[in-house]
Amino acid sequence: MPENEIIQPPKINADVDRRKLLRNGLSLGALTLLTGCDISDDDIVQQMFARVSRWNNFVQEELFSRSKLAPEYPESMAVKNFRYNAWYQAPLAPVIEASTYKLELAGLIADKRPWNMRQLYGLPQRSQVTRHVCVEGWSMIGKWTGTPLKTFLTLVGADLTAKYVGFVCADGYYESIDMPTALQPQTIMAFKLSDNILPTKYGFPFKIRIPTKLGFKQPKFVTAIYVTNRNPGGFWVDRGYNWFSGI
């Protein structure tokens, strides 16, 4: 597909309830949850699924509301032994030294000076008890504490009218989200899990916690944040998963 080509969504009759039609449209993209599997080697079939995935992204973005929050639960429901999940075993998780860590900034950000752990921990923080939903079919409620990503982006002079926020991680992972999701108040830079500094295997020094997204959209071991108007894709997205992946 040419870089500047835009896939136009189907025209919607003005007499039809737009949000109802979009909700019905979600069924069209349901199969994209399976696109991590190689369904066919046929180029035509792969192109069809790519177009369905792009339509599914459009539908989900249209339905997303920055003001609609994910459910939050009483702290008593938060598990203490949160499930580990990655494409590698926990002992292989990258070990980052707090004393030398620097968070790099790039793209459409006015102040690109790197941040150290002391500066990050000095940011205002809040806690949330929310459900983590994995694309593999399991879910778990945990207590996460950290700084709203919106607060951080505002402090560093990020262009909040830009389209995307991208993340680079110490384990080779990378991910991106739309700006409305980045500005949603429950999207946080999570420094703690169950009131403890985030353990190495869960993403120290911090992970991006987004209760309105599937788990693979929430990168760990973040070492860089950038703002851009070009969709940066993501580790699993570039391997076939749906990009928006809201829940």
PEUR-V71238 format. One record per residue. N is the residue number from 1. RES is the residue in one letter. PHI is phi in whole degrees, -180 to 180 (999 if undefined). NEAR is the number of other C-alpha atoms within 10 Angstrom. Layout:
<<N;RES;PHI;NEAR> <N;RES;PHI;NEAR>>
This chain:
<<1;M;999;7> <2;P;-56;5> <3;E;-59;5> <4;N;-94;6> <5;E;-70;7> <6;I;-115;8> <7;I;-79;11> <8;Q;-82;9> <9;P;-71;10> <10;P;-58;7> <11;K;-68;6> <12;I;-111;11> <13;N;-61;9> <14;A;-63;7> <15;D;-83;6> <16;V;-96;9> <17;D;-61;10> <18;R;-64;14> <19;R;-68;12> <20;K;-64;10> <21;L;-65;13> <22;L;-65;18> <23;R;-61;14> <24;N;-65;12> <25;G;-66;16> <26;L;-60;16> <27;S;-65;11> <28;L;-64;15> <29;G;-96;20> <30;A;-60;14> <31;L;-68;14> <32;T;-69;23> <33;L;-64;15> <34;L;-99;13> <35;T;-74;19> <36;G;-73;14> <37;C;-99;11> <38;D;-85;10> <39;I;-71;11> <40;S;-158;9> <41;D;-90;8> <42;D;-72;8> <43;D;-60;9> <44;I;-65;10> <45;V;-64;12> <46;Q;-63;16> <47;Q;-65;12> <48;M;-62;11> <49;F;-66;18> <50;A;-64;17> <51;R;-69;15> <52;V;-62;18> <53;S;-64;24> <54;R;-65;19> <55;W;-65;20> <56;N;-62;25> <57;N;-59;20> <58;F;-60;18> <59;V;-59;22> <60;Q;-66;20> <61;E;-66;16> <62;E;-66;13> <63;L;-82;15> <64;F;-67;15> <65;S;-126;12> <66;R;-63;15> <67;S;-87;11> <68;K;-88;11> <69;L;-98;12> <70;A;-72;14> <71;P;-60;11> <72;E;-116;15> <73;Y;-121;15> <74;P;-64;11> <75;E;-59;15> <76;S;-63;11> <77;M;-89;14> <78;A;-77;20> <79;V;-76;15> <80;K;-90;13> <81;N;-107;9> <82;F;-69;15> <83;R;-67;11> <84;Y;-84;9> <85;N;-153;13> <86;A;-168;12> <87;W;-85;5> <88;Y;-136;9> <89;Q;-71;10> <90;A;-53;13> <91;P;-63;9> <92;L;-92;10> <93;A;-62;17> <94;P;-65;16> <95;V;-99;16> <96;I;-108;15> <97;E;-83;11> <98;A;-61;12> <99;S;-69;9> <100;T;-114;8> <101;Y;-66;15> <102;K;-136;17> <103;L;-92;17> <104;E;-85;17> <105;L;-125;21> <106;A;-154;17> <107;G;81;15> <108;L;-82;19> <109;I;-130;20> <110;A;-69;15> <111;D;-106;13> <112;K;-95;17> <113;R;-63;13> <114;P;-67;14> <115;W;-112;15> <116;N;-98;15> <117;M;-65;17> <118;R;-60;11> <119;Q;-65;9> <120;L;-65;19> <121;Y;-68;13> <122;G;-82;9> <123;L;-73;14> <124;P;-62;11> <125;Q;-128;17> <126;R;-141;13> <127;S;-111;19> <128;Q;-142;23> <129;V;-112;22> <130;T;-134;24> <131;R;-94;21> <132;H;-93;19> <133;V;-117;18> <134;C;-97;15> <135;V;-63;15> <136;E;-77;10> <137;G;111;6> <138;W;-106;9> <139;S;-142;14> <140;M;-158;14> <141;I;-95;20> <142;G;-139;24> <143;K;-102;25> <144;W;-118;23> <145;T;-130;23> <146;G;179;25> <147;T;-99;24> <148;P;-55;24> <149;L;-59;22> <150;K;-59;21> <151;T;-60;16> <152;F;-66;17> <153;L;-60;21> <154;T;-66;14> <155;L;-62;13> <156;V;-92;14> <157;G;72;13> <158;A;-69;23> <159;D;-75;19> <160;L;-77;18> <161;T;-95;12> <162;A;-68;15> <163;K;-90;16> <164;Y;-137;23> <165;V;-122;27> <166;G;-114;24> <167;F;-134;25> <168;V;-118;21> <169;C;-124;18> <170;A;-69;17> <171;D;-96;17> <172;G;91;10> <173;Y;-76;15> <174;Y;-152;24> <175;E;-156;24> <176;S;-149;26> <177;I;-136;24> <178;D;-74;19> <179;M;-62;21> <180;P;-56;20> <181;T;-67;23> <182;A;-61;24> <183;L;-91;20> <184;Q;-64;19> <185;P;-62;18> <186;Q;-88;27> <187;T;-81;22> <188;I;-129;28> <189;M;-89;26> <190;A;-84;28> <191;F;-97;25> <192;K;-136;22> <193;L;-130;24> <194;S;55;18> <195;D;70;12> <196;N;-111;11> <197;I;-51;14> <198;L;-52;19> <199;P;-63;14> <200;T;-51;17> <201;K;-67;18> <202;Y;-98;21> <203;G;122;24> <204;F;-49;23> <205;P;-87;26> <206;F;-162;25> <207;K;-121;24> <208;I;-90;24> <209;R;-100;27> <210;I;-132;27> <211;P;-67;24> <212;T;-96;24> <213;K;-127;21> <214;L;-66;18> <215;G;-59;22> <216;F;-70;20> <217;K;-85;26> <218;Q;-116;21> <219;P;-67;25> <220;K;-114;28> <221;F;54;26> <222;V;-68;26> <223;T;-118;22> <224;A;-154;18> <225;I;-128;20> <226;Y;-141;20> <227;V;-120;27> <228;T;-152;21> <229;N;-104;15> <230;R;-113;11> <231;N;-61;15> <232;P;-83;19> <233;G;73;19> <234;G;-175;23> <235;F;-56;17> <236;W;-83;17> <237;V;-60;20> <238;D;-70;13> <239;R;-109;13> <240;G;118;20> <241;Y;-73;22> <242;N;-66;26> <243;W;-69;23> <244;F;-67;24> <245;S;47;21> <246;G;-82;18> <247;I;-126;12>>
